[in-house]
Amino acid sequence: MSKELYVGNLPYETNEGDLQRLFTVAGTVTSVHIITDPETGESKGCAYVRMATAEDAREAIEALDEALVGDRVITVSVARPQKQPQKRPGGYKGKSRPGGRSRPGR
């Protein structure tokens, strides 16, 4: 089992320290990362928590999935690997060239 967990449906005011304290009940937390909007910096209501061992991760899922945090029932699950974007041939990734015109002579 992975040691990285996805935590969803968090109250927007939850901070990394809150999650660190919450997940410590299940074992050793090595890192916490709250997902934020890049423009506003505000929480998107989800986070990734890395536990020290697979056993700690399993304990966290069992203890905290569907737990009430603030006024929300959170979800805790094994984080899925991030999908790698597919590379397409050409420099414009399937889009037309800037200006919508092709090069002369082609």
Gaussian input, Z-matrix of N, CA and C with variables (Angstrom, degrees):
# hf/3-21g

backbone

0 1
 N
 C     1     B1
 C     2     B2     1     A1
 N     3     B3     2     A2     1     D1
 C     4     B4     3     A3     2     D2
 C     5     B5     4     A4     3     D3
 N     6     B6     5     A5     4     D4
 C     7     B7     6     A6     5     D5
 C     8     B8     7     A7     6     D6
 N     9     B9     8     A8     7     D7
 C    10    B10     9     A9     8     D8
 C    11    B11    10    A10     9     D9
 N    12    B12    11    A11    10    D10
 C    13    B13    12    A12    11    D11
 C    14    B14    13    A13    12    D12
 N    15    B15    14    A14    13    D13
 C    16    B16    15    A15    14    D14
 C    17    B17    16    A16    15    D15
 N    18    B18    17    A17    16    D16
 C    19    B19    18    A18    17    D17
 C    20    B20    19    A19    18    D18
 N    21    B21    20    A20    19    D19
 C    22    B22    21    A21    20    D20
 C    23    B23    22    A22    21    D21
 N    24    B24    23    A23    22    D22
 C    25    B25    24    A24    23    D23
 C    26    B26    25    A25    24    D24
 N    27    B27    26    A26    25    D25
 C    28    B28    27    A27    26    D26
 C    29    B29    28    A28    27    D27
 N    30    B30    29    A29    28    D28
 C    31    B31    30    A30    29    D29
 C    32    B32    31    A31    30    D30
 N    33    B33    32    A32    31    D31
 C    34    B34    33    A33    32    D32
 C    35    B35    34    A34    33    D33
 N    36    B36    35    A35    34    D34
 C    37    B37    36    A36    35    D35
 C    38    B38    37    A37    36    D36
 N    39    B39    38    A38    37    D37
 C    40    B40    39    A39    38    D38
 C    41    B41    40    A40    39    D39
 N    42    B42    41    A41    40    D40
 C    43    B43    42    A42    41    D41
 C    44    B44    43    A43    42    D42
 N    45    B45    44    A44    43    D43
 C    46    B46    45    A45    44    D44
 C    47    B47    46    A46    45    D45
 N    48    B48    47    A47    46    D46
 C    49    B49    48    A48    47    D47
 C    50    B50    49    A49    48    D48
 N    51    B51    50    A50    49    D49
 C    52    B52    51    A51    50    D50
 C    53    B53    52    A52    51    D51
 N    54    B54    53    A53    52    D52
 C    55    B55    54    A54    53    D53
 C    56    B56    55    A55    54    D54
 N    57    B57    56    A56    55    D55
 C    58    B58    57    A57    56    D56
 C    59    B59    58    A58    57    D57
 N    60    B60    59    A59    58    D58
 C    61    B61    60    A60    59    D59
 C    62    B62    61    A61    60    D60
 N    63    B63    62    A62    61    D61
 C    64    B64    63    A63    62    D62
 C    65    B65    64    A64    63    D63
 N    66    B66    65    A65    64    D64
 C    67    B67    66    A66    65    D65
 C    68    B68    67    A67    66    D66
 N    69    B69    68    A68    67    D67
 C    70    B70    69    A69    68    D68
 C    71    B71    70    A70    69    D69
 N    72    B72    71    A71    70    D70
 C    73    B73    72    A72    71    D71
 C    74    B74    73    A73    72    D72
 N    75    B75    74    A74    73    D73
 C    76    B76    75    A75    74    D74
 C    77    B77    76    A76    75    D75
 N    78    B78    77    A77    76    D76
 C    79    B79    78    A78    77    D77
 C    80    B80    79    A79    78    D78
 N    81    B81    80    A80    79    D79
 C    82    B82    81    A81    80    D80
 C    83    B83    82    A82    81    D81
 N    84    B84    83    A83    82    D82
 C    85    B85    84    A84    83    D83
 C    86    B86    85    A85    84    D84
 N    87    B87    86    A86    85    D85
 C    88    B88    87    A87    86    D86
 C    89    B89    88    A88    87    D87
 N    90    B90    89    A89    88    D88
 C    91    B91    90    A90    89    D89
 C    92    B92    91    A91    90    D90
 N    93    B93    92    A92    91    D91
 C    94    B94    93    A93    92    D92
 C    95    B95    94    A94    93    D93
 N    96    B96    95    A95    94    D94
 C    97    B97    96    A96    95    D95
 C    98    B98    97    A97    96    D96
 N    99    B99    98    A98    97    D97
 C   100   B100    99    A99    98    D98
 C   101   B101   100   A100    99    D99
 N   102   B102   101   A101   100   D100
 C   103   B103   102   A102   101   D101
 C   104   B104   103   A103   102   D102
 N   105   B105   104   A104   103   D103
 C   106   B106   105   A105   104   D104
 C   107   B107   106   A106   105   D105
 N   108   B108   107   A107   106   D106
 C   109   B109   108   A108   107   D107
 C   110   B110   109   A109   108   D108
 N   111   B111   110   A110   109   D109
 C   112   B112   111   A111   110   D110
 C   113   B113   112   A112   111   D111
 N   114   B114   113   A113   112   D112
 C   115   B115   114   A114   113   D113
 C   116   B116   115   A115   114   D114
 N   117   B117   116   A116   115   D115
 C   118   B118   117   A117   116   D116
 C   119   B119   118   A118   117   D117
 N   120   B120   119   A119   118   D118
 C   121   B121   120   A120   119   D119
 C   122   B122   121   A121   120   D120
 N   123   B123   122   A122   121   D121
 C   124   B124   123   A123   122   D122
 C   125   B125   124   A124   123   D123
 N   126   B126   125   A125   124   D124
 C   127   B127   126   A126   125   D125
 C   128   B128   127   A127   126   D126
 N   129   B129   128   A128   127   D127
 C   130   B130   129   A129   128   D128
 C   131   B131   130   A130   129   D129
 N   132   B132   131   A131   130   D130
 C   133   B133   132   A132   131   D131
 C   134   B134   133   A133   132   D132
 N   135   B135   134   A134   133   D133
 C   136   B136   135   A135   134   D134
 C   137   B137   136   A136   135   D135
 N   138   B138   137   A137   136   D136
 C   139   B139   138   A138   137   D137
 C   140   B140   139   A139   138   D138
 N   141   B141   140   A140   139   D139
 C   142   B142   141   A141   140   D140
 C   143   B143   142   A142   141   D141
 N   144   B144   143   A143   142   D142
 C   145   B145   144   A144   143   D143
 C   146   B146   145   A145   144   D144
 N   147   B147   146   A146   145   D145
 C   148   B148   147   A147   146   D146
 C   149   B149   148   A148   147   D147
 N   150   B150   149   A149   148   D148
 C   151   B151   150   A150   149   D149
 C   152   B152   151   A151   150   D150
 N   153   B153   152   A152   151   D151
 C   154   B154   153   A153   152   D152
 C   155   B155   154   A154   153   D153
 N   156   B156   155   A155   154   D154
 C   157   B157   156   A156   155   D155
 C   158   B158   157   A157   156   D156
 N   159   B159   158   A158   157   D157
 C   160   B160   159   A159   158   D158
 C   161   B161   160   A160   159   D159
 N   162   B162   161   A161   160   D160
 C   163   B163   162   A162   161   D161
 C   164   B164   163   A163   162   D162
 N   165   B165   164   A164   163   D163
 C   166   B166   165   A165   164   D164
 C   167   B167   166   A166   165   D165
 N   168   B168   167   A167   166   D166
 C   169   B169   168   A168   167   D167
 C   170   B170   169   A169   168   D168
 N   171   B171   170   A170   169   D169
 C   172   B172   171   A171   170   D170
 C   173   B173   172   A172   171   D171
 N   174   B174   173   A173   172   D172
 C   175   B175   174   A174   173   D173
 C   176   B176   175   A175   174   D174
 N   177   B177   176   A176   175   D175
 C   178   B178   177   A177   176   D176
 C   179   B179   178   A178   177   D177
 N   180   B180   179   A179   178   D178
 C   181   B181   180   A180   179   D179
 C   182   B182   181   A181   180   D180
 N   183   B183   182   A182   181   D181
 C   184   B184   183   A183   182   D182
 C   185   B185   184   A184   183   D183
 N   186   B186   185   A185   184   D184
 C   187   B187   186   A186   185   D185
 C   188   B188   187   A187   186   D186
 N   189   B189   188   A188   187   D187
 C   190   B190   189   A189   188   D188
 C   191   B191   190   A190   189   D189
 N   192   B192   191   A191   190   D190
 C   193   B193   192   A192   191   D191
 C   194   B194   193   A193   192   D192
 N   195   B195   194   A194   193   D193
 C   196   B196   195   A195   194   D194
 C   197   B197   196   A196   195   D195
 N   198   B198   197   A197   196   D196
 C   199   B199   198   A198   197   D197
 C   200   B200   199   A199   198   D198
 N   201   B201   200   A200   199   D199
 C   202   B202   201   A201   200   D200
 C   203   B203   202   A202   201   D201
 N   204   B204   203   A203   202   D202
 C   205   B205   204   A204   203   D203
 C   206   B206   205   A205   204   D204
 N   207   B207   206   A206   205   D205
 C   208   B208   207   A207   206   D206
 C   209   B209   208   A208   207   D207
 N   210   B210   209   A209   208   D208
 C   211   B211   210   A210   209   D209
 C   212   B212   211   A211   210   D210
 N   213   B213   212   A212   211   D211
 C   214   B214   213   A213   212   D212
 C   215   B215   214   A214   213   D213
 N   216   B216   215   A215   214   D214
 C   217   B217   216   A216   215   D215
 C   218   B218   217   A217   216   D216
 N   219   B219   218   A218   217   D217
 C   220   B220   219   A219   218   D218
 C   221   B221   220   A220   219   D219
 N   222   B222   221   A221   220   D220
 C   223   B223   222   A222   221   D221
 C   224   B224   223   A223   222   D222
 N   225   B225   224   A224   223   D223
 C   226   B226   225   A225   224   D224
 C   227   B227   226   A226   225   D225
 N   228   B228   227   A227   226   D226
 C   229   B229   228   A228   227   D227
 C   230   B230   229   A229   228   D228
 N   231   B231   230   A230   229   D229
 C   232   B232   231   A231   230   D230
 C   233   B233   232   A232   231   D231
 N   234   B234   233   A233   232   D232
 C   235   B235   234   A234   233   D233
 C   236   B236   235   A235   234   D234
 N   237   B237   236   A236   235   D235
 C   238   B238   237   A237   236   D236
 C   239   B239   238   A238   237   D237
 N   240   B240   239   A239   238   D238
 C   241   B241   240   A240   239   D239
 C   242   B242   241   A241   240   D240
 N   243   B243   242   A242   241   D241
 C   244   B244   243   A243   242   D242
 C   245   B245   244   A244   243   D243
 N   246   B246   245   A245   244   D244
 C   247   B247   246   A246   245   D245
 C   248   B248   247   A247   246   D246
 N   249   B249   248   A248   247   D247
 C   250   B250   249   A249   248   D248
 C   251   B251   250   A250   249   D249
 N   252   B252   251   A251   250   D250
 C   253   B253   252   A252   251   D251
 C   254   B254   253   A253   252   D252
 N   255   B255   254   A254   253   D253
 C   256   B256   255   A255   254   D254
 C   257   B257   256   A256   255   D255
 N   258   B258   257   A257   256   D256
 C   259   B259   258   A258   257   D257
 C   260   B260   259   A259   258   D258
 N   261   B261   260   A260   259   D259
 C   262   B262   261   A261   260   D260
 C   263   B263   262   A262   261   D261
 N   264   B264   263   A263   262   D262
 C   265   B265   264   A264   263   D263
 C   266   B266   265   A265   264   D264
 N   267   B267   266   A266   265   D265
 C   268   B268   267   A267   266   D266
 C   269   B269   268   A268   267   D267
 N   270   B270   269   A269   268   D268
 C   271   B271   270   A270   269   D269
 C   272   B272   271   A271   270   D270
 N   273   B273   272   A272   271   D271
 C   274   B274   273   A273   272   D272
 C   275   B275   274   A274   273   D273
 N   276   B276   275   A275   274   D274
 C   277   B277   276   A276   275   D275
 C   278   B278   277   A277   276   D276
 N   279   B279   278   A278   277   D277
 C   280   B280   279   A279   278   D278
 C   281   B281   280   A280   279   D279
 N   282   B282   281   A281   280   D280
 C   283   B283   282   A282   281   D281
 C   284   B284   283   A283   282   D282
 N   285   B285   284   A284   283   D283
 C   286   B286   285   A285   284   D284
 C   287   B287   286   A286   285   D285
 N   288   B288   287   A287   286   D286
 C   289   B289   288   A288   287   D287
 C   290   B290   289   A289   288   D288
 N   291   B291   290   A290   289   D289
 C   292   B292   291   A291   290   D290
 C   293   B293   292   A292   291   D291
 N   294   B294   293   A293   292   D292
 C   295   B295   294   A294   293   D293
 C   296   B296   295   A295   294   D294
 N   297   B297   296   A296   295   D295
 C   298   B298   297   A297   296   D296
 C   299   B299   298   A298   297   D297
 N   300   B300   299   A299   298   D298
 C   301   B301   300   A300   299   D299
 C   302   B302   301   A301   300   D300
 N   303   B303   302   A302   301   D301
 C   304   B304   303   A303   302   D302
 C   305   B305   304   A304   303   D303
 N   306   B306   305   A305   304   D304
 C   307   B307   306   A306   305   D305
 C   308   B308   307   A307   306   D306
 N   309   B309   308   A308   307   D307
 C   310   B310   309   A309   308   D308
 C   311   B311   310   A310   309   D309
 N   312   B312   311   A311   310   D310
 C   313   B313   312   A312   311   D311
 C   314   B314   313   A313   312   D312
 N   315   B315   314   A314   313   D313
 C   316   B316   315   A315   314   D314
 C   317   B317   316   A316   315   D315

   B1=1.4563
   B2=1.5310
   B3=1.2815
   B4=1.4522
   B5=1.5212
   B6=1.3035
   B7=1.4596
   B8=1.5243
   B9=1.3324
   B10=1.4634
   B11=1.5198
   B12=1.3256
   B13=1.4539
   B14=1.5159
   B15=1.3265
   B16=1.4532
   B17=1.5269
   B18=1.3252
   B19=1.4652
   B20=1.5221
   B21=1.3329
   B22=1.4515
   B23=1.5155
   B24=1.3189
   B25=1.4634
   B26=1.5293
   B27=1.3256
   B28=1.4652
   B29=1.5220
   B30=1.3284
   B31=1.4675
   B32=1.5393
   B33=1.2981
   B34=1.4706
   B35=1.5296
   B36=1.3187
   B37=1.4618
   B38=1.5309
   B39=1.3346
   B40=1.4648
   B41=1.5175
   B42=1.3374
   B43=1.4650
   B44=1.5285
   B45=1.3216
   B46=1.4631
   B47=1.5198
   B48=1.3223
   B49=1.4616
   B50=1.5191
   B51=1.3352
   B52=1.4702
   B53=1.5304
   B54=1.3343
   B55=1.4656
   B56=1.5210
   B57=1.3150
   B58=1.4683
   B59=1.5319
   B60=1.3330
   B61=1.4675
   B62=1.5277
   B63=1.3227
   B64=1.4561
   B65=1.5323
   B66=1.3229
   B67=1.4553
   B68=1.5246
   B69=1.3076
   B70=1.4628
   B71=1.5269
   B72=1.3318
   B73=1.4704
   B74=1.5291
   B75=1.3378
   B76=1.4614
   B77=1.5256
   B78=1.3154
   B79=1.4647
   B80=1.5161
   B81=1.3214
   B82=1.4612
   B83=1.5233
   B84=1.3190
   B85=1.4654
   B86=1.5247
   B87=1.3443
   B88=1.4614
   B89=1.5258
   B90=1.3503
   B91=1.4635
   B92=1.5191
   B93=1.3240
   B94=1.4586
   B95=1.5225
   B96=1.3266
   B97=1.4639
   B98=1.5281
   B99=1.3187
   B100=1.4622
   B101=1.5254
   B102=1.3135
   B103=1.4664
   B104=1.5256
   B105=1.3265
   B106=1.4627
   B107=1.5256
   B108=1.3203
   B109=1.4580
   B110=1.5270
   B111=1.3294
   B112=1.4631
   B113=1.5237
   B114=1.3223
   B115=1.4606
   B116=1.5239
   B117=1.3373
   B118=1.4665
   B119=1.5249
   B120=1.3425
   B121=1.4515
   B122=1.5264
   B123=1.3262
   B124=1.4632
   B125=1.5250
   B126=1.3265
   B127=1.4574
   B128=1.5204
   B129=1.3411
   B130=1.4622
   B131=1.5275
   B132=1.3318
   B133=1.4611
   B134=1.5143
   B135=1.3339
   B136=1.4665
   B137=1.5236
   B138=1.3330
   B139=1.4612
   B140=1.5206
   B141=1.3294
   B142=1.4590
   B143=1.5148
   B144=1.3303
   B145=1.4564
   B146=1.5139
   B147=1.3290
   B148=1.4637
   B149=1.5200
   B150=1.3333
   B151=1.4597
   B152=1.5248
   B153=1.3378
   B154=1.4587
   B155=1.5240
   B156=1.3115
   B157=1.4632
   B158=1.5265
   B159=1.3155
   B160=1.4632
   B161=1.5214
   B162=1.3263
   B163=1.4659
   B164=1.5355
   B165=1.3405
   B166=1.4693
   B167=1.5277
   B168=1.3311
   B169=1.4701
   B170=1.5260
   B171=1.3318
   B172=1.4601
   B173=1.5310
   B174=1.3252
   B175=1.4734
   B176=1.5320
   B177=1.3188
   B178=1.4697
   B179=1.5166
   B180=1.3261
   B181=1.4658
   B182=1.5216
   B183=1.3220
   B184=1.4630
   B185=1.5306
   B186=1.3322
   B187=1.4648
   B188=1.5268
   B189=1.3400
   B190=1.4630
   B191=1.5307
   B192=1.3381
   B193=1.4670
   B194=1.5239
   B195=1.3097
   B196=1.4719
   B197=1.5301
   B198=1.3329
   B199=1.4683
   B200=1.5285
   B201=1.3079
   B202=1.4602
   B203=1.5229
   B204=1.3246
   B205=1.4694
   B206=1.5173
   B207=1.3190
   B208=1.4599
   B209=1.5159
   B210=1.3208
   B211=1.4682
   B212=1.5335
   B213=1.3434
   B214=1.4618
   B215=1.5248
   B216=1.3146
   B217=1.4618
   B218=1.5312
   B219=1.3396
   B220=1.4602
   B221=1.5266
   B222=1.3233
   B223=1.4597
   B224=1.5232
   B225=1.3246
   B226=1.4589
   B227=1.5182
   B228=1.3294
   B229=1.4555
   B230=1.5204
   B231=1.3202
   B232=1.4551
   B233=1.5241
   B234=1.3267
   B235=1.4655
   B236=1.5239
   B237=1.3275
   B238=1.4575
   B239=1.5189
   B240=1.3329
   B241=1.4735
   B242=1.5209
   B243=1.3109
   B244=1.4540
   B245=1.5226
   B246=1.3252
   B247=1.4609
   B248=1.5159
   B249=1.3278
   B250=1.4579
   B251=1.5257
   B252=1.3347
   B253=1.4612
   B254=1.5319
   B255=1.3306
   B256=1.4551
   B257=1.5168
   B258=1.3239
   B259=1.4651
   B260=1.5163
   B261=1.3086
   B262=1.4570
   B263=1.5145
   B264=1.3321
   B265=1.4567
   B266=1.5242
   B267=1.3006
   B268=1.4594
   B269=1.5090
   B270=1.2868
   B271=1.4531
   B272=1.5144
   B273=1.3244
   B274=1.4572
   B275=1.5207
   B276=1.3298
   B277=1.4628
   B278=1.5294
   B279=1.3153
   B280=1.4554
   B281=1.5157
   B282=1.3052
   B283=1.4634
   B284=1.5249
   B285=1.3010
   B286=1.4547
   B287=1.5188
   B288=1.2789
   B289=1.4655
   B290=1.5315
   B291=1.3118
   B292=1.4600
   B293=1.5351
   B294=1.2805
   B295=1.4532
   B296=1.5266
   B297=1.3242
   B298=1.4559
   B299=1.5074
   B300=1.3433
   B301=1.4624
   B302=1.5272
   B303=1.2980
   B304=1.4603
   B305=1.5097
   B306=1.3134
   B307=1.4625
   B308=1.5149
   B309=1.3389
   B310=1.4647
   B311=1.5261
   B312=1.3247
   B313=1.4524
   B314=1.5181
   B315=1.3054
   B316=1.4680
   B317=1.4833
   A1=109.38
   A2=115.67
   A3=122.06
   A4=110.74
   A5=115.78
   A6=120.20
   A7=111.66
   A8=117.30
   A9=120.44
   A10=109.27
   A11=114.67
   A12=121.59
   A13=110.48
   A14=115.50
   A15=122.49
   A16=106.87
   A17=116.11
   A18=121.27
   A19=106.85
   A20=116.47
   A21=120.83
   A22=113.03
   A23=115.26
   A24=125.04
   A25=112.56
   A26=116.10
   A27=120.53
   A28=110.90
   A29=116.91
   A30=118.46
   A31=108.29
   A32=117.29
   A33=121.22
   A34=113.07
   A35=117.57
   A36=119.40
   A37=113.47
   A38=118.25
   A39=121.66
   A40=109.85
   A41=116.76
   A42=119.77
   A43=110.10
   A44=116.84
   A45=121.19
   A46=111.91
   A47=117.95
   A48=121.09
   A49=112.03
   A50=116.28
   A51=120.50
   A52=110.51
   A53=116.26
   A54=120.05
   A55=111.72
   A56=116.36
   A57=120.76
   A58=109.67
   A59=116.65
   A60=121.08
   A61=111.59
   A62=117.18
   A63=121.44
   A64=111.57
   A65=117.36
   A66=121.05
   A67=113.65
   A68=117.84
   A69=120.88
   A70=111.44
   A71=118.34
   A72=120.51
   A73=110.79
   A74=117.83
   A75=121.29
   A76=113.06
   A77=117.77
   A78=120.41
   A79=111.21
   A80=114.99
   A81=121.24
   A82=110.79
   A83=115.62
   A84=122.38
   A85=107.65
   A86=116.62
   A87=119.51
   A88=113.52
   A89=116.88
   A90=119.12
   A91=110.58
   A92=114.89
   A93=122.95
   A94=106.85
   A95=115.98
   A96=120.17
   A97=108.94
   A98=116.00
   A99=121.20
   A100=108.13
   A101=116.54
   A102=121.61
   A103=108.38
   A104=115.60
   A105=120.92
   A106=110.43
   A107=115.07
   A108=121.69
   A109=107.51
   A110=119.13
   A111=120.42
   A112=114.22
   A113=117.59
   A114=119.82
   A115=112.61
   A116=117.00
   A117=119.84
   A118=113.06
   A119=116.95
   A120=120.38
   A121=113.45
   A122=117.17
   A123=120.99
   A124=110.34
   A125=115.76
   A126=122.30
   A127=110.81
   A128=115.58
   A129=121.22
   A130=110.63
   A131=117.44
   A132=120.76
   A133=114.46
   A134=116.69
   A135=119.79
   A136=109.51
   A137=114.67
   A138=119.41
   A139=109.89
   A140=114.84
   A141=122.70
   A142=107.37
   A143=115.57
   A144=121.74
   A145=107.09
   A146=117.02
   A147=121.41
   A148=108.52
   A149=114.40
   A150=121.55
   A151=109.10
   A152=117.36
   A153=122.21
   A154=113.05
   A155=117.49
   A156=120.72
   A157=110.55
   A158=115.00
   A159=120.21
   A160=110.12
   A161=116.98
   A162=121.01
   A163=110.39
   A164=117.24
   A165=120.73
   A166=110.74
   A167=116.15
   A168=120.52
   A169=110.49
   A170=116.56
   A171=120.72
   A172=110.50
   A173=116.90
   A174=121.80
   A175=110.71
   A176=116.22
   A177=120.58
   A178=111.15
   A179=116.86
   A180=120.21
   A181=109.90
   A182=116.42
   A183=120.38
   A184=112.25
   A185=116.23
   A186=120.09
   A187=113.54
   A188=117.47
   A189=119.10
   A190=116.00
   A191=118.50
   A192=118.53
   A193=108.53
   A194=116.06
   A195=125.28
   A196=112.96
   A197=116.81
   A198=120.55
   A199=109.37
   A200=116.09
   A201=121.78
   A202=109.03
   A203=115.89
   A204=122.17
   A205=105.89
   A206=115.72
   A207=119.36
   A208=108.14
   A209=116.42
   A210=120.12
   A211=111.88
   A212=116.51
   A213=120.46
   A214=112.28
   A215=115.28
   A216=121.57
   A217=106.53
   A218=116.80
   A219=120.68
   A220=111.14
   A221=114.90
   A222=121.31
   A223=107.66
   A224=115.72
   A225=121.45
   A226=106.88
   A227=116.61
   A228=121.23
   A229=109.95
   A230=115.66
   A231=120.66
   A232=108.10
   A233=116.21
   A234=120.49
   A235=109.55
   A236=116.20
   A237=120.85
   A238=109.44
   A239=117.39
   A240=119.27
   A241=110.28
   A242=115.49
   A243=120.80
   A244=109.29
   A245=116.33
   A246=120.35
   A247=109.20
   A248=115.42
   A249=120.64
   A250=108.26
   A251=117.93
   A252=119.28
   A253=110.36
   A254=116.15
   A255=120.31
   A256=108.99
   A257=114.72
   A258=119.50
   A259=109.03
   A260=115.16
   A261=121.38
   A262=108.56
   A263=117.09
   A264=118.62
   A265=110.74
   A266=116.32
   A267=120.61
   A268=111.51
   A269=115.69
   A270=121.16
   A271=115.46
   A272=118.12
   A273=119.27
   A274=112.85
   A275=116.71
   A276=123.03
   A277=112.61
   A278=115.87
   A279=120.53
   A280=114.59
   A281=117.54
   A282=120.71
   A283=108.91
   A284=115.56
   A285=118.59
   A286=109.71
   A287=115.44
   A288=121.00
   A289=109.73
   A290=117.31
   A291=120.44
   A292=110.58
   A293=116.83
   A294=121.85
   A295=112.78
   A296=116.31
   A297=120.21
   A298=115.74
   A299=118.13
   A300=121.05
   A301=110.13
   A302=115.78
   A303=119.52
   A304=108.63
   A305=115.82
   A306=119.34
   A307=110.69
   A308=117.88
   A309=120.58
   A310=109.52
   A311=115.89
   A312=120.74
   A313=112.99
   A314=118.35
   A315=120.16
   A316=111.36
   D1=143.64
   D2=177.88
   D3=-66.32
   D4=156.07
   D5=176.87
   D6=-96.67
   D7=-6.10
   D8=179.64
   D9=-99.21
   D10=132.57
   D11=-177.18
   D12=-116.61
   D13=146.78
   D14=172.83
   D15=-99.99
   D16=133.23
   D17=178.71
   D18=-120.94
   D19=121.09
   D20=-177.45
   D21=-119.09
   D22=164.92
   D23=178.26
   D24=64.06
   D25=35.21
   D26=178.46
   D27=-75.87
   D28=147.87
   D29=169.99
   D30=-60.94
   D31=140.75
   D32=-175.21
   D33=-62.66
   D34=-23.94
   D35=-179.15
   D36=-85.00
   D37=-2.07
   D38=178.69
   D39=-64.23
   D40=134.29
   D41=178.11
   D42=-113.94
   D43=174.98
   D44=-176.20
   D45=-63.00
   D46=-36.67
   D47=177.49
   D48=-63.09
   D49=-39.32
   D50=177.25
   D51=-60.33
   D52=-45.84
   D53=-179.48
   D54=-67.62
   D55=-39.36
   D56=177.29
   D57=-56.37
   D58=-49.41
   D59=179.91
   D60=-63.98
   D61=-42.44
   D62=-178.64
   D63=-62.06
   D64=-47.38
   D65=-175.50
   D66=-78.73
   D67=-15.31
   D68=177.32
   D69=-63.31
   D70=-22.85
   D71=177.67
   D72=-63.30
   D73=-22.71
   D74=-178.14
   D75=-98.55
   D76=-14.25
   D77=-178.13
   D78=154.96
   D79=-161.62
   D80=-176.82
   D81=-84.95
   D82=124.50
   D83=177.62
   D84=-94.86
   D85=126.65
   D86=179.47
   D87=-98.51
   D88=-25.21
   D89=175.30
   D90=-162.63
   D91=155.26
   D92=177.50
   D93=-136.24
   D94=134.15
   D95=178.15
   D96=-138.09
   D97=111.82
   D98=176.96
   D99=-86.55
   D100=132.58
   D101=179.54
   D102=-79.16
   D103=127.19
   D104=-178.16
   D105=-123.71
   D106=156.69
   D107=174.72
   D108=-69.79
   D109=127.46
   D110=-176.89
   D111=-64.33
   D112=-27.03
   D113=-178.53
   D114=-84.54
   D115=-41.76
   D116=-174.90
   D117=-99.89
   D118=-21.33
   D119=-176.70
   D120=77.90
   D121=3.02
   D122=-178.73
   D123=-83.17
   D124=149.49
   D125=-179.82
   D126=-61.34
   D127=144.83
   D128=173.80
   D129=-96.93
   D130=4.23
   D131=176.65
   D132=84.81
   D133=18.68
   D134=176.81
   D135=-145.92
   D136=162.93
   D137=-176.08
   D138=-156.06
   D139=168.18
   D140=171.75
   D141=-119.26
   D142=132.20
   D143=178.48
   D144=-122.68
   D145=127.12
   D146=177.75
   D147=-103.28
   D148=126.56
   D149=179.04
   D150=-100.01
   D151=155.55
   D152=-175.96
   D153=-66.77
   D154=-35.28
   D155=-178.13
   D156=-135.02
   D157=162.34
   D158=176.47
   D159=-63.59
   D160=-34.74
   D161=178.16
   D162=-63.97
   D163=-42.44
   D164=177.06
   D165=-61.80
   D166=-39.65
   D167=179.10
   D168=-63.58
   D169=-44.59
   D170=178.78
   D171=-61.48
   D172=-43.23
   D173=177.97
   D174=-60.62
   D175=-42.16
   D176=-179.52
   D177=-62.89
   D178=-42.46
   D179=178.91
   D180=-62.99
   D181=-47.37
   D182=-178.74
   D183=-62.93
   D184=-40.23
   D185=-175.14
   D186=-82.26
   D187=-32.18
   D188=-168.21
   D189=-114.40
   D190=-14.87
   D191=177.31
   D192=-63.91
   D193=128.62
   D194=-177.21
   D195=70.19
   D196=22.03
   D197=174.92
   D198=-79.52
   D199=152.18
   D200=177.32
   D201=-87.61
   D202=120.08
   D203=177.03
   D204=-123.41
   D205=115.71
   D206=-172.88
   D207=63.62
   D208=-121.76
   D209=179.05
   D210=-110.03
   D211=19.70
   D212=-176.86
   D213=-126.34
   D214=147.53
   D215=173.33
   D216=-92.82
   D217=114.78
   D218=-176.66
   D219=-85.42
   D220=160.84
   D221=172.52
   D222=-115.59
   D223=140.21
   D224=177.67
   D225=-131.34
   D226=125.31
   D227=-179.43
   D228=-149.13
   D229=167.77
   D230=175.65
   D231=-64.85
   D232=131.96
   D233=179.10
   D234=-71.39
   D235=134.39
   D236=177.18
   D237=-84.40
   D238=148.20
   D239=177.33
   D240=-61.22
   D241=145.18
   D242=-179.87
   D243=-71.27
   D244=135.76
   D245=177.95
   D246=-72.26
   D247=137.70
   D248=176.15
   D249=-86.82
   D250=133.80
   D251=179.60
   D252=-64.34
   D253=141.15
   D254=178.52
   D255=-75.77
   D256=134.53
   D257=177.83
   D258=-88.95
   D259=134.36
   D260=178.13
   D261=-108.77
   D262=149.22
   D263=177.56
   D264=-66.60
   D265=148.67
   D266=178.41
   D267=94.43
   D268=161.53
   D269=-175.27
   D270=-88.03
   D271=-7.03
   D272=-174.84
   D273=-112.93
   D274=11.87
   D275=174.91
   D276=49.59
   D277=45.24
   D278=175.60
   D279=82.66
   D280=-1.20
   D281=-179.76
   D282=-94.91
   D283=158.74
   D284=177.96
   D285=-70.56
   D286=159.74
   D287=-179.91
   D288=-63.39
   D289=154.24
   D290=177.71
   D291=-52.99
   D292=137.81
   D293=-179.22
   D294=87.20
   D295=-8.41
   D296=175.95
   D297=75.09
   D298=8.07
   D299=-178.87
   D300=-112.97
   D301=147.56
   D302=175.05
   D303=-83.82
   D304=167.51
   D305=178.45
   D306=-70.66
   D307=146.34
   D308=177.60
   D309=-61.28
   D310=140.00
   D311=175.92
   D312=85.02
   D313=8.36
   D314=179.15
   D315=-120.58

